[in-house]
């Protein structure tokens, strides 16, 4: 049983290495297209992440402090 597990682990490791090699080759071949796509995605991500941080983290902290200190505004 131990030998089968070792063989399966080695096989999966080799397949994962080949998949990583293929992904790296694809990324090198299509570098310009990938770069343009990532820049477009990152620009929208800044706005969305700032809004998420404000609504999910900032507002609950603000509400907690407001309740604790009895601030009317």
C-alpha positions as CSV (number, residue, x, y, z in Angstrom):
1,X,0.0,0.0,0.0
2,X,2.8,2.4,0.8
3,X,4.4,1.8,-2.6
4,X,1.1,2.6,-4.4
5,X,0.8,5.9,-2.4
6,X,4.4,6.9,-3.3
7,X,3.8,6.1,-7.0
8,X,0.6,8.1,-7.0
9,X,2.2,11.0,-5.2
10,X,5.1,11.0,-7.7
11,X,2.8,10.8,-10.7
12,X,0.7,13.7,-9.4
13,X,3.8,15.7,-8.7
14,X,5.1,15.2,-12.3
15,X,1.7,16.1,-13.8
16,X,1.6,19.3,-11.6
17,X,5.1,20.2,-12.8
18,X,4.1,19.8,-16.4
19,X,1.0,21.9,-15.9
20,X,3.1,24.6,-14.3
21,X,5.6,24.5,-17.2
22,X,2.7,24.7,-19.7
23,X,1.2,27.7,-17.8
24,X,4.6,29.5,-17.8
25,X,5.1,28.9,-21.5
26,X,1.6,30.3,-22.2
27,X,2.3,33.3,-20.0
28,X,5.6,34.1,-21.8
29,X,4.0,33.6,-25.2
30,X,1.0,35.9,-24.5
31,X,2.7,38.5,-22.2
32,X,1.3,41.6,-23.8
33,X,-2.3,40.4,-23.8
34,X,-2.1,39.3,-20.3
35,X,-0.5,42.5,-19.1
36,X,-3.3,44.6,-20.7
37,X,-6.0,42.4,-19.2
38,X,-4.5,42.6,-15.7
39,X,-4.1,46.4,-15.8
40,X,-7.8,46.7,-16.7
41,X,-8.8,44.4,-13.9
42,X,-6.6,46.1,-11.3
43,X,-8.0,49.6,-12.0
44,X,-11.5,48.5,-11.1
45,X,-10.2,46.4,-8.2
46,X,-8.9,49.4,-6.3
47,X,-12.3,51.1,-6.2
48,X,-14.1,47.9,-5.2
49,X,-11.7,47.0,-2.5
50,X,-11.8,50.4,-1.0
51,X,-15.6,50.4,-1.0
52,X,-15.6,46.9,0.6
53,X,-13.1,47.9,3.3
54,X,-15.2,51.0,4.1
55,X,-18.5,49.2,4.3
56,X,-17.4,46.0,6.0
57,X,-14.7,47.3,8.3
58,X,-15.0,51.0,8.7
59,X,-18.7,51.5,9.3
60,X,-19.0,48.8,12.0
61,X,-16.0,50.3,13.8
62,X,-17.5,53.8,13.5
63,X,-20.9,52.6,14.7
64,X,-19.3,50.8,17.7
65,X,-17.4,54.0,18.7
66,X,-20.5,56.1,18.2
67,X,-22.5,53.9,20.5
68,X,-19.8,53.6,23.1
69,X,-19.1,57.3,23.3
70,X,-22.7,58.4,22.8
71,X,-21.8,60.6,19.8
72,X,-25.0,62.0,18.2
73,X,-23.7,62.4,14.6
